[in-house]
Amino acid sequence: MSLGSTYVSTARGPERPCMIRHNGAMSSTAGSQVPAHVVLVPGFWLGAWAWDEVVAHLHEYGVAALTLTLPGLEANHPDRGSVRLQDHVAAIEQALALAPDGARTVLVAHSGATVPATVALDRHAEEVDHVVWVDTAPVVDGYAIDPDVRGSEHPLSAQYDEELEQGSMAGLSEEQLATFQKRAVPQPACSMRDAASLTDDRRLDVPGTMVCTAFSAADYRSYAQQGMPFLAGLLQHRRLELVDLPTGHWPMWSRPAELADIIAQAAARQA
């Protein structure tokens, strides 16, 4: 069933548009008269297009979704070096604000999108009902993805070989890998250098699902307990469920149906 999609450009100011694609669905989530409000945020190098297969499967559950292209991740952005973490946070906040009254709000963040997603959650803990962390974990106050990254932007080519060798691209076909390389957009470097500022501990009680793909849930727990900074938030959040979905780091392409099922369950879950 093809329902089409519409792009909506929103912004706090003229220089920081957020591209939001609304993917309509006809029916509401189970047990609710108001359809759930699901916001899908892709990780580094990606735009809204990265979620296309997941969105198609979500339609089968009657779940609508907003898919984001964060500022600086547009293919023709003129000045990625000016894009800051705060711009990404604001884009997610704008998407969350579009939730209809009474809708269950589910935020889905993949990989490096965890930093702006965690900050947005911190600012809107009472408005977010569930967060799905896709092969990533919520971060802690003061965390930055890569404070030492140089330059104004970070292209996929700077990490591609390493990611491939480490098995992060497990489950992807040659065609999918080629599409990834063709459509990947350099990540604004400031979004990697800027640190998360978190002030509201209520975020720690927002229910969440951590989808463990490149490593198992047991491995991620172990790494967190060993002190891996990227996973420190895993030990803080009090209502975080870890689920295994064995594949590589991009399950929206390698296992889209299963990932959509997890998101749909979060959308339908009762508090």
N, C-alpha and C positions, 0 to 999 in steps of 0.2 A: 504494500500500500504506500503510495507516494503522496504525501501531503504538502510538499514544498516547504520553503523556508524564506524568511525575510531578514535582511540585515537592518539593524537599527544602530545608528551612530549616536552615542551619548558622550557627554564630557562635562567636566567642571569648568573648563575654559577652552578656548579655541585651539590650543596647541596640544591637547592631550585627549584625542578621541579614543574611545574604546569601541571596538567592533564586536557587537553582540549579534549572534545569529539565533533567532527564535525558531525552533523546530516544533511545529504544532503537533498535537495528538488529540484524538477525538474524545477519549474517555478519561474519567478521573481514577485516582488510585483507590484501592480497596478501602472501604470503611470511611470514605470522606466525600463530601459533596463538592469540595474545592480541589481541583487537581494540584498535586504536589508541584512545588517550584524547585526545579533541579538546575543547578549551575555547574557546567563542566569547564574546568580550567586546565589547559594543556601545559606540559612542562617545557623545558628549554627547546628553542628552535621551531616551535610548532604554533599553528593557528587553529582556528575553529574547525578546519577541515579534518584535523586529526581524529575527531570524535565521530566522523560520519557513519562508520559501521556500527558503533555503539548506539548512536541515535536511532538508526534503523531498527535495531533490536528493541530499544526502549519503546518505540511506537507499538510494538506487538503487545506490550504490557499496558498501553494507554498512558504512557508517561511522556510528558512534554519536557523539553530541555532547552536551556540557553547555553550556547557554546561560544566561548570567548576567544578572541584574538587580542592578546594583551598589547598595550602600547609599545611600539618599537618592533613588534613581530609582524607587522604588515610587510608584504613583499617589497613595497616601494617606499618605505619610511625614509625620510631625507636626513635624519639626524639621530641615530640610535644612541649616540654618546650623551645626549641630553636627557634620556629617559631614566628615571630613578625608580627605586623600589616603591616609593610612595605612589607613583603613577600606576603601578600594577595593583597596589592595594585599592586605590580609588576605583579602578575598573571593576574589581570584584565587588566592592561596596555598591557601585551603581547597579550591577546585575542583581545583587541580593535585594536591593530596594524595589525592584520591579515585582516582587512577590505579591500576589493578590491577598487581600485580607483573609485571614483564616487558612491560608495555604501552609502545608508542611514544607519547610525549606531545607533542602539538602544541597550542601556544597561538596563538590568532587574536585580534588586537586591531584594532579599527577606530578611526580618527580620534583623538579626544582620550583614548581609553583607552590610548594608547601610554605615557603617563606611569606609571600604576600597573602596566601590563604590563611595562615596562622594569625597574621596581623589583623586581617579582616574579621576573623572569628573573635579575636580578642576585643575588637571594637563593637561587635554585634552578637555577643554570646547569647543574649536573650531572644534573638531573632532567628538564629540557626538551630534547627532541630536535630540535624545529623551531619557529620562530615565523613566522606569516604576518601581515605588517603591511599592513592594508587601507587604502589611500590615506593612509598615515602612515608614519613612520619611527621607529626607536628613538631615544630622547633621550639626552642627556649629563648627567653629574652637575651638579646645581644648576639644572637647567632647570625652569621652571614655565610652564604654558600661558598664564596671564594673571595676573601678580602684582599688577596694578593693578585687577582687577575689583572692583566695589563691591557691598555688600549681602551678603545671606545666600544668595541663589540667582540663577541666570542663566537666564532663560527663552528658549525658542526665538524668541519674538517680538522679542527684542533683536537678533537677527542675521538673521531670516528674509529680509527684503527685500534685505539685502546679499548673502546667499548666493544668492538667486534671480538677482539682477542679474549676479553674477560667473559664473554658469553652473554652480554647484556642484550644482544640481538637475537637470542635464541627464539625459534618459532616463526621468524620472519622469512618470507620467500624472497627470492632474488628480485622479483618485481616490486615487492614492498620496500626492500632496501633501496632500490633505484629511485622509487618515488620519494622516499625519505630524503635521500641526498639531493634530489632535484628541487623539492619544495621547502627544504629546511631554510630558515632565515637566521642570520646571526643574532645571538642573544645580546641585548644591551648590557654592557659590562657593569654599569653602575647598579643594575638590578641584582647582580651577583655580589658586588662589594658592600652594598648597604646592609646594615644589620637590622634585625627585627627589634622593635620596641614594643614590649608587652607589659600591660599594667593591670589587667583584670583577670583574676584567678578563676572567675566563673567559667572561663573557657575550658578549664580542666574537667568540668562536669558535663560538658556537651557530649552526648553519645557519639561515638565514632567507630568506623570500621577501617582497619588497616589491611589492605589487600597486598599480600606478600607474594611477589612473583619471581623476581630474580634470585631471591633467597627465601628460605622457609621462615615461618613464624618463629620457630624455635631458634633459628640462626639469628634473626633480628633481635629477639629478646636477649640472646647471649651477647651479641655485639653491643647492645645498649648497656648491659650490666658491666661490660668490660670498659665502658667509658667512651664509646664512639660519639663524638659531639653531635653529628647529624641525627642521631637517634635518641638524644637525651630526653626529648619530649615524650617519648614512648613510656618512660618511667614516671612521668608526672601526671599524665592524663588518666583520670580515675574511671572513665567509662569507655575505654578503648578496647575493642575486640579485634584480635588478629585472626585473619583467615588466609588459608593457603590457596593460591592459584598458580601452580607451577608453570612457568614459561620464562620469557625474557622480560626486559624492562619496559616494553611497550605492549601491554596486553590489549590495548584498544585495537591493535591490528592482529595480534597473534591469537587472542581468545576473546573477541568482542562479545559474543553471545553470553559467555559466562560472566564477563565483567558487567554487562548490562543487567544480568539477573541479580547480581549483588547490589547494584545501584537501585534497581526496581524494588528490591526487598527493603532497602533503607527508606525509599520514598513511601512505601506502604506501611512501614512499621509504626506502631502506636507507642506513644511516650510511656 
